Amino acid sequence: APDTLDLETIVEARETLPDFDVFLASYLSPAFPVSTVYVKSEGGNAEFITVEKEEGVWHVFPRDAAAVDMVKDGRWDIEPSPVDWVVRPAFAAPLMYRRHESSGLTVVTMARPEDCFALFAPFRGEAHYSVYLSLIGRTLEKGETVRNRVRLVIGELDDAEILARYAEFLK
């Protein structure tokens, strides 16, 4: 569709790749200052929450405890740009967006649950204006091939429309 971009990533492991991940980044302009992530709430329901500075600078929304272990295994401690990710609630689905404050134009990123193990974003107004998907998140054996697919949707979408577009993507 004119408002949709699908990206398929194919990895062919020529050797065993322990705890392999693909970190997919999207950067927007300052007109898109807030990241909003679809998370599991304490009551077991799902809700969209914004990423705020009070919780920390860099936020990770993992799929599960194994995803947290990968994020905290030392890969983000490497100089010259170490990042201390603040672990936030688990995502309800790998789905997040940034919305243009005055026009309502929304940039949505989404992945299939089996393809994505964590969502990442900085706090409201942080100068990267970014969102990130961590894909695969497991050891690939020599000779194994994996495919994953993500989607970017741009439009004037409210939360209900975003969830409907995600359901379409999963079909």
Stockholm file with secondary structure:
# STOCKHOLM 1.0

chainA/1-171         APDTLDLETIVEARETLPDFDVFLASYLSPAFPVSTVYVKSEGGNAEFITVEKEEGVWHVFPRDAAAVDMVKDGRWDIEPSPVDWVVRPAFAAPLMYRRHESSGLTVVTMARPEDCFALFAPFRGEAHYSVYLSLIGRTLEKGETVRNRVRLVIGELDDAEILARYAEFLK
#=GR chainA/1-171 SS CTTEEEEEEEEECSSCEEEEEEEEEEECCTTCCCEEEEEECTTSCEEEEECCGGGCSEEEEESSHHHHHHHTSSTTCCTTSCCCCEECCCEEEEEEEEECTTTCCEEEEEECTTTEEEEEEECTTCTTCEEEEEEEEEEECTTCEEEEEEEEEEESCCHHHHHHHHHHHHC
#=GC SS_cons         CTTEEEEEEEEECSSCEEEEEEEEEEECCTTCCCEEEEEECTTSCEEEEECCGGGCSEEEEESSHHHHHHHTSSTTCCTTSCCCCEECCCEEEEEEEEECTTTCCEEEEEECTTTEEEEEEECTTCTTCEEEEEEEEEEECTTCEEEEEEEEEEESCCHHHHHHHHHHHHC
//
